Amino acid sequence: MGRHTALHSRHLDAGARMVDFGGWDMPLHYGSQIEEHHRVRRDAGMFDVSHMAVLDLDGEGTRALLRRLLANDVARLSTPGKALYSCMLNEHGGVIDDLIVYFLGDGRYRMVVNAATRDKDRAWIERQASGFDTTVRERTDTAMIAVQGPQARARVLPLLPAALRESAGALAPFHGVGAGDWFVARTGYTGEDGFEVILPADAAPAFWDALRAAGVTPCGLGARDTLRLEAGLNLYGADMDESTTPLESGLAWTVAWDPPERAFIGRAALEAQRGTDHARLVGLVLQGKGVLRNHQKVRVGGVAAGEVTSGGFAPTLGRAVALARLAQTGDGSCEVEIRGKLVPARVVKPPFVRHGRPCVAAE
Amino acid sequence: MSEIPQDLKYTKTHEWVRLNDDGTVTVGITDHAQDQMGDMVYVEVPEAGRTLQAGEACAVVESVKSASDVYAPVSGETVEGNAALADHPEQVNQEPYGAGWLLRIRPAAGAALDHLMDAAGYGAFLADEEH
């Protein structure tokens, strides 16, 4: 049996189909994954993401540590509350994890990392932190709820502690604000507007209930996956891992090359790869019949070019889409081997869907 | 608990079989199978006239989660596949024993049906599988 979040009994009460995810018992769906997906695109849905790890870093040396630890540069965070998406790399440029880091104030940062990688991440961070004046504290007393969709912010704001309502309502995208033990950020993993709320674990069930009463639909990991795939957002462990670099994973935009003297871990490996004809992560839209799935082989011009890293049916588009790592993309058409047959697909630039609307042509 | 109609026969691979008055059999996947797979997004059924051997993969059901082969419960010839599922795969979820049927087979002469389970047998099989 896996670990339970503070909302476990809420999931069972709502009839969730529970699955193991990174050692946690988490809801896959509450009846219909596709219906949950549509609710987020059209209205508002909520996800229990308490399995993700919250790490608070504190100390004079934290900024310097993070500038070495992360491929993106926390020096870009000048105002408190601003968030940065980054990869944390090993010496070979391989991705140890992808994460969001919030600048809270002088020497104080909050990192949110993936559930399945938390122990590995902590060990790596603590190893690198020796020699820096910083303490790393994993928050085990918090829960996290992501509320996403065009109506998400309007539903959440009245339910926040009074001290947060105004400041949360004024948040620009990719910023967060805290008050007491609560922290609200205008971030997410769906391609829709919304909030991610980090709150005391013992306050989570009542907040969840209030959101439900306000008409926010509980959504499981299944919908979370199809929403992030449509939004063209990578999933750690599928689209990138320690054997692939950000440049090969569609994440070159998260690598801060300037200033050139900033020696972040993995930099030398990325410099060596930069400008070479390396593999790239692209989007695929299936033209023929079937469903794209992880690890299906992709051929370009009749030659093996790579494989699907995450694929599935995109409910908003009504067809299958995928992220795929290809050595070459040719003229923009390819074939995917689906159950022994070669099916035509189109190579596109993700995202596939943003703010409820398709970004790729139907044909 | 999933629904297991009394008047149907069942396989260990979670197909159901209805014996029709005209000697043909209709085949689908059980309520348990559709529930395990989740929302269907793509269904592929065989063309009329295709000859099937018992145990042969004859249709594919794909959900948000996974793809599964459907196996012919009996040898024979495909009379028709349910063409409506191409545009409405969700019928397999909504009415697995009705509108969500997959194909109809005319069993070959002497084709064996006695390996199929009745409703009670399938219910016991499911209970076993869960433990």
Boltz contact constraints between the chains, C-beta under 6 A:
constraints:
  - contact:
      token1: [A, 32]
      token2: [B, 39]
      max_distance: 6.0
  - contact:
      token1: [A, 33]
      token2: [B, 38]
      max_distance: 6.0
  - contact:
      token1: [A, 33]
      token2: [B, 39]
      max_distance: 6.0
  - contact:
      token1: [A, 33]
      token2: [B, 64]
      max_distance: 6.0
  - contact:
      token1: [A, 34]
      token2: [B, 39]
      max_distance: 6.0
  - contact:
      token1: [A, 222]
      token2: [B, 64]
      max_distance: 6.0
  - contact:
      token1: [A, 291]
      token2: [B, 42]
      max_distance: 6.0
  - contact:
      token1: [A, 291]
      token2: [B, 62]
      max_distance: 6.0
  - contact:
      token1: [A, 313]
      token2: [B, 41]
      max_distance: 6.0
